[in-house]
Amino acid sequence: MVKIDAVAVDIDGTITDDKRQICISAIKALRTLEDKGIPTIIVTGNVADFAYATAVLIGSSGGVVFENGGGIFKEDENNGEILTLGDKTQVEKAHKKVLKQIPHIISSSDNDFRLTEKCYYKDNVTRDELSNAIREFDVIIYDSGFALHLTDPKVNKGSSLEKLLKWQNISPKNVMGIGDSENDLEFLKHCGFKVAVQNADDSLKEIADYISPLKYGDGVADAIDKFVLNNNI
């Protein structure tokens, strides 16, 4: 039986729907956990400010992992400052090459706020195009389902989540992780109980301890109700 001491969730496609609108069911479930003293953690590819604002508005107290592991933040830790874990040097070089080689690519509107990554909308570029352009650089591509991210390969959502958990003396074995896309794969691998919402990539479903029959935030609420609030693990 797995004891759940914290629940970590992705944002886009997990607690939000395909229009990036946050699901009320997920907010209610996460707040119920917080009311019961179980911290919730935001683990996302989004920038730090977006992740922190989401955590504040939901009421999550466990901190945030942002930019696919590029950094972490939690109130009252690290002197109240963001801890940047990813190195942007190769990412910046790759980005310059991308803009030159793929002039039609559309950069994410939040790139100026990214501390460790560069991000591109998927509307008019394929992953193969991007991969070919950056072949000479030490970077990796993550597909969040909504965008393509260039990231330092030395960090990921899972490794950075572990650093965040150490601040709170929580073992990854006692964390429920919930996600939907390929950039959640490493993150779920680090969690003791792995949940894939119904709209998740097959790669997540293959390693999940539980695949919710429900999509998006409803799937999050379903897993929390079934395995944490009702203690059925």
KADAHU-V205875 format. One record per residue. RES is the residue in one letter. PSI is psi in whole degrees, 0 to 359 (none if undefined). D_LAST is the distance of its C-alpha to the last C-alpha in Angstrom with 1 decimal. Layout:
{{RES:PSI:D_LAST} {RES:PSI:D_LAST}}
This chain:
{{M:128:5.5} {V:127:6.1} {K:122:8.1} {I:114:9.2} {D:346:13.0} {A:156:14.3} {V:127:14.0} {A:131:16.7} {V:144:18.2} {D:166:21.3} {I:284:24.0} {D:122:26.1} {G:355:24.6} {T:296:21.1} {I:358:21.8} {T:163:25.3} {D:190:26.7} {D:353:29.3} {K:8:31.9} {R:25:30.1} {Q:129:29.8} {I:139:26.9} {C:127:24.6} {I:325:24.7} {S:322:21.2} {A:317:19.8} {I:313:22.1} {K:317:21.0} {A:316:17.3} {L:322:18.1} {R:326:20.5} {T:319:18.2} {L:314:16.0} {E:320:19.3} {D:332:20.5} {K:7:17.6} {G:15:18.5} {I:111:15.9} {P:145:18.2} {T:146:18.2} {I:137:20.1} {I:124:22.4} {V:111:22.7} {T:165:25.6} {G:355:28.8} {N:166:30.7} {V:165:33.3} {A:313:32.7} {D:319:34.3} {F:314:32.4} {A:316:29.0} {Y:317:30.1} {A:319:31.4} {T:314:28.2} {A:317:26.2} {V:314:28.9} {L:326:29.0} {I:323:25.3} {G:23:25.1} {S:132:22.9} {S:355:23.6} {G:1:22.0} {G:183:24.8} {V:145:25.5} {V:125:25.9} {F:165:28.7} {E:48:30.8} {N:37:28.3} {G:2:28.1} {G:338:31.8} {G:168:31.1} {I:158:28.9} {F:139:29.6} {K:138:28.4} {E:138:30.4} {D:12:32.1} {E:155:31.4} {N:41:34.0} {N:29:36.7} {G:17:35.3} {E:154:36.1} {I:138:34.4} {L:111:33.7} {T:128:34.8} {L:333:33.4} {G:148:34.9} {D:126:38.5} {K:359:40.4} {T:305:43.5} {Q:326:42.9} {V:316:41.2} {E:319:44.4} {K:318:46.6} {A:322:44.5} {H:318:44.6} {K:320:48.4} {K:320:48.7} {V:313:46.4} {L:327:48.6} {K:318:51.7} {Q:333:50.6} {I:75:48.7} {P:339:50.8} {H:357:49.1} {I:146:45.6} {I:113:44.3} {S:149:42.7} {S:145:40.0} {S:346:41.5} {D:12:39.4} {N:326:40.6} {D:341:42.9} {F:354:40.0} {R:129:38.0} {L:335:38.2} {T:351:37.0} {E:169:36.8} {K:148:38.9} {C:145:37.6} {Y:143:39.2} {Y:150:38.7} {K:0:38.1} {D:320:40.8} {N:27:43.7} {V:143:42.4} {T:161:40.5} {R:322:38.2} {D:319:40.7} {E:313:43.5} {L:317:41.8} {S:318:40.8} {N:326:44.4} {A:332:45.7} {I:14:43.6} {R:326:43.8} {E:356:45.9} {F:152:43.6} {D:72:40.6} {V:162:38.1} {I:161:35.3} {I:130:34.5} {Y:137:31.2} {D:112:30.9} {S:358:28.8} {G:333:29.5} {F:336:32.1} {A:167:34.1} {L:131:35.0} {H:136:34.6} {L:124:36.7} {T:152:34.8} {D:123:35.4} {P:350:33.7} {K:353:33.0} {V:157:30.3} {N:174:27.2} {K:324:24.4} {G:311:22.2} {S:323:24.8} {S:326:25.8} {L:320:22.3} {E:321:22.2} {K:321:25.5} {L:320:24.4} {L:327:21.4} {K:325:23.9} {W:334:25.9} {Q:5:23.0} {N:41:21.9} {I:131:18.4} {S:137:17.0} {P:333:16.0} {K:339:13.2} {N:25:11.6} {V:133:12.4} {M:124:10.9} {G:136:13.9} {I:127:15.1} {G:182:18.4} {D:336:20.9} {S:176:23.9} {E:331:25.1} {N:358:25.6} {D:356:21.8} {L:308:21.4} {E:323:22.1} {F:312:20.0} {L:324:16.8} {K:334:17.7} {H:352:17.8} {C:146:14.2} {G:331:11.3} {F:121:9.1} {K:129:11.6} {V:132:12.2} {A:128:15.6} {V:164:17.1} {Q:329:19.2} {N:9:22.4} {A:156:21.3} {D:152:23.4} {D:328:22.8} {S:326:22.5} {L:320:19.3} {K:329:17.9} {E:331:18.8} {I:355:16.5} {A:143:13.6} {D:336:10.1} {Y:131:10.2} {I:114:13.7} {S:143:14.2} {P:356:17.0} {L:151:18.6} {K:158:20.8} {Y:221:21.3} {G:331:20.3} {D:326:19.1} {G:323:16.5} {V:311:15.5} {A:320:15.4} {D:312:13.4} {A:317:10.5} {I:315:10.8} {D:318:11.2} {K:320:8.3} {F:347:5.5} {V:305:7.7} {L:326:10.3} {N:359:8.7} {N:53:5.8} {N:7:3.8} {I:none:0.0}}
